[in-house]
Amino acid sequence: MAKKSAIETNERRRKLATGQAAKRARLKAIVNDKTLPIEERFQATLKLAEMPRNGAKIRIRNRCEVTGRPRAFYRKLKMSRIALRELGNQGMVPGLVKSSW
């Protein structure tokens, strides 16, 4: 099981990123628009830099829904390989057949 503080930090980042996504996208569109004057684009860059870094989508870490483990994460299942193995052995994952030979 992962540390509670790490899981909570990630949830805070997720909430902050969803709340600021529209403003961030609008500022990035201004920065990347080459038809606008350079001063206006620079001001948008400064405003983007003033925003909290934890509000960026890239800061969110994919974590296992079951254990909170940050590594060996399957995106399709939203869980780690260890949790998948444990639940698969119990027969809790539909369509997953444990091989044996």
C-alpha positions in Angstrom: 0.0 0.0 0.0 1.3 3.4 -0.9 1.7 6.3 1.5 -1.6 8.1 2.1 0.2 11.5 1.7 1.4 10.5 -1.8 -2.1 9.4 -2.8 -3.7 12.6 -1.4 -1.0 14.8 -3.1 -1.9 13.2 -6.4 -5.6 13.7 -5.9 -5.0 17.4 -5.1 -3.0 17.7 -8.3 -5.8 15.9 -10.3 -8.4 18.3 -8.8 -6.2 21.4 -9.5 -5.5 20.3 -13.1 -9.2 19.8 -14.0 -10.1 23.2 -12.5 -7.4 25.1 -14.4 -7.4 23.2 -17.7 -9.5 25.8 -19.5 -7.5 28.8 -18.4 -4.2 26.9 -19.2 -5.4 25.9 -22.6 -6.5 29.5 -23.4 -3.1 30.9 -22.4 -1.2 28.3 -24.3 -3.3 29.1 -27.4 -2.3 32.7 -27.1 1.4 31.8 -26.6 1.4 29.5 -29.7 -0.5 31.9 -32.0 2.2 33.4 -34.2 -0.2 36.1 -35.6 -0.4 37.9 -32.3 2.1 40.6 -31.3 5.2 39.3 -29.4 4.3 41.5 -26.3 0.9 39.9 -25.9 2.3 36.4 -26.3 5.0 37.2 -23.7 2.4 38.5 -21.2 0.5 35.2 -21.7 3.7 33.3 -21.0 4.2 35.3 -17.8 0.6 34.6 -16.7 1.1 30.9 -17.4 4.3 30.9 -15.4 2.5 32.5 -12.4 0.0 29.6 -12.3 0.7 26.8 -9.8 2.8 24.0 -11.3 0.7 21.3 -9.7 -2.1 22.5 -11.9 -0.4 21.1 -15.0 -1.8 17.8 -16.4 1.8 16.3 -16.7 2.2 16.4 -12.9 -0.5 13.8 -12.3 1.0 10.4 -11.6 -0.9 7.3 -12.7 -1.6 5.2 -9.6 -3.2 1.8 -9.0 -6.9 2.2 -7.9 -6.5 -0.8 -5.5 -3.2 -0.1 -3.8 -2.0 3.3 -4.9 1.2 1.9 -6.3 2.8 4.3 -8.8 4.8 1.9 -11.0 3.9 -1.1 -13.2 0.5 0.5 -14.0 -1.9 -0.8 -16.7 -3.8 2.1 -18.0 -6.7 0.0 -19.4 -7.3 -1.6 -16.1 -6.2 1.3 -13.8 -4.3 -1.0 -11.6 -0.8 -2.3 -11.0 0.6 -5.6 -12.1 0.6 -6.9 -8.5 -3.0 -6.0 -7.9 -4.0 -7.5 -11.2 -2.3 -10.8 -10.4 -3.9 -11.0 -6.9 -7.4 -10.2 -8.3 -6.8 -12.6 -11.2 -5.9 -15.4 -8.9 -9.1 -14.9 -7.0 -11.1 -14.9 -10.3 -12.3 -11.3 -9.8 -11.1 -9.9 -13.2 -13.6 -10.9 -16.0 -12.0 -12.5 -19.1 -8.6 -13.1 -17.3 -7.6 -16.7 -17.3 -4.6 -17.8 -15.3 -2.4 -20.0 -17.4 -1.0 -23.2 -16.0 1.0 -26.0 -17.7 
